[in-house]
Amino acid sequence: MPTSAALCRWALEKVLRFRLEERVEKPRKFVVALAPHTSNWDFLIGILASYASGFPCNFIMKREWFFWPLGLLMRRLGGIPVRRDRHCNLVRQLAEVARRSDTFALCITPEGTRKRRTRWKTGFYYIALEADLPVLLYGLDYSRRLISCTKMMRPTGDIDNEMREIKQYFSDFRAKHPNKFATGL
């Protein structure tokens, strides 16, 4: 019987024809920044890549996606529903969970939406900074059929320069819908 990692790798590589390239060793605790995010397909590819790598990540998503019965699946996959109409200090809460946990893996799309957006969300950065975790940068490239992590960085608090570096990393990846992807550089 194949493991879930093997089954997910098979679905990613043989069914969707995407290659997973990871050149960064995963620590026990980390935050993933995944971009570009212009399609719902990005979610499926990201979930498969996460499980295929043997280290499933939690993810945050607007709570509207957690309706019955889809909500059961989303939570089972590691989804954390977010209420966007309230400020509940989610960054601090997730950083605290990370500090208390033996292992922690959280994937966030910095764009925060599938629409074109030049101002990216910074929650992933501040969660990693507050919990003293590295950020693994995973790029999704539809032209090369590739999901790739070749860079890890540890936030220092110099957000302007480090966000520019992060956006520069992702600028070489081709989105499913290129007209919806912008780094703002």
Residue pairs with C-beta under 8 A, 6 or more apart in sequence:
2 10
4 51
5 51
5 52
5 53
5 54
8 47
8 48
8 49
8 51
8 52
9 20
9 48
9 52
11 48
12 18
12 20
12 45
12 48
12 49
12 52
12 147
13 19
13 20
16 44
16 45
16 48
16 145
17 145
18 45
18 48
18 49
18 145
18 146
18 147
19 144
19 145
19 146
19 147
20 49
20 52
20 53
20 147
20 148
21 146
21 147
21 148
21 149
21 150
22 53
22 148
22 149
23 148
23 149
23 150
24 136
24 149
24 150
24 151
24 152
26 53
26 55
26 105
26 136
27 133
27 134
28 102
28 103
28 104
29 98
29 101
29 103
29 104
29 105
29 131
29 133
30 104
30 105
30 106
30 128
30 133
30 134
30 135
30 136
30 152
31 105
31 106
31 107
31 108
31 124
31 127
31 128
31 133
31 134
31 135
31 136
32 57
32 105
32 106
32 107
32 108
32 124
32 135
32 136
32 137
32 138
32 149
33 108
33 109
33 110
33 124
33 125
33 135
33 136
33 137
33 138
33 166
34 42
34 46
34 107
34 108
34 109
34 138
34 139
34 140
35 109
35 110
35 111
35 138
35 139
35 140
35 170
35 173
35 181
36 42
36 111
36 139
36 140
36 170
36 173
36 174
36 175
36 176
36 180
36 181
37 109
37 111
37 113
37 114
37 140
37 175
38 114
38 175
38 176
38 177
38 178
38 180
38 181
39 114
39 175
39 176
39 177
40 114
41 176
42 109
42 114
42 140
42 176
45 140
45 147
46 59
46 107
46 138
46 140
46 147
47 77
49 138
49 147
50 56
50 57
50 105
50 107
55 105
56 77
56 78
56 105
57 78
57 105
57 106
57 107
58 78
58 79
58 80
58 105
58 106
58 107
59 77
59 78
59 79
59 80
59 106
59 107
59 108
60 79
60 80
60 81
60 82
60 90
60 94
60 106
60 108
61 74
61 79
61 80
61 81
61 82
62 81
62 82
62 84
63 81
63 82
63 83
63 84
65 71
65 74
65 79
65 81
66 74
66 75
66 79
66 81
71 81
74 81
75 81
80 94
82 90
90 123
91 123
91 126
91 127
91 130
92 130
94 106
94 127
94 131
95 126
95 127
95 130
95 131
96 131
97 104
98 104
98 106
98 127
98 131
98 133
99 131
104 131
104 133
106 124
106 127
107 138
108 121
108 123
108 124
108 127
110 120
110 121
110 122
110 124
110 166
111 117
111 120
111 121
111 181
112 120
112 121
114 177
114 180
115 180
116 179
116 180
116 181
116 182
117 182
118 182
118 183
118 184
119 184
120 163
120 167
120 183
120 184
122 159
122 163
124 135
125 135
125 155
125 159
125 162
125 163
125 166
126 155
127 133
128 134
128 135
128 154
128 155
129 155
129 156
129 157
132 154
133 154
134 152
134 153
134 154
135 152
135 153
135 154
135 155
135 166
136 149
136 151
136 152
137 149
137 150
137 151
137 152
137 153
137 166
137 169
137 170
138 147
138 148
138 149
139 146
139 147
139 148
139 149
139 169
139 170
139 172
139 173
140 146
140 147
140 173
140 175
141 147
141 148
141 172
141 173
141 174
142 174
142 175
142 176
143 174
144 174
148 173
151 169
153 162
153 165
153 166
155 162
156 162
164 185
167 183
167 184
167 185
168 183
168 185
170 183
171 183
171 185
175 181
